[in-house]
Amino acid sequence: MKVMNCLDPRLKEFVLFCIERSGNSWPGLYDEMANVAGQRLFKGLGYIELKELGLSLAASNLDNLIRFVDRVVSQDHPE
């Protein structure tokens, strides 16, 4: 996965949109992200578009996805 600062800002917005809808606990957040992508509820972005922007929801990428979400949350809610 690319470095956070190089990612398209829509990816951070996508994660925050999903967190707002379902909270940030796993696996509920993953389910919500899959639901939102599957229905293109965030700016029309689906699985393919998200992957092209640098965010894969594939189960084989779950560790990277969790790290990405953790970085988004920590940047959005600095201590």
Buried (B, 14 or more C-beta within 10 A) or exposed (E): BEEBEEBBEBBBBBBBBBBEBBEBEEEEBBEBBBEBBEEEBBEEBBBEBBBEBBBBBEEEBBEBBEEBBEBBBEEEEEE
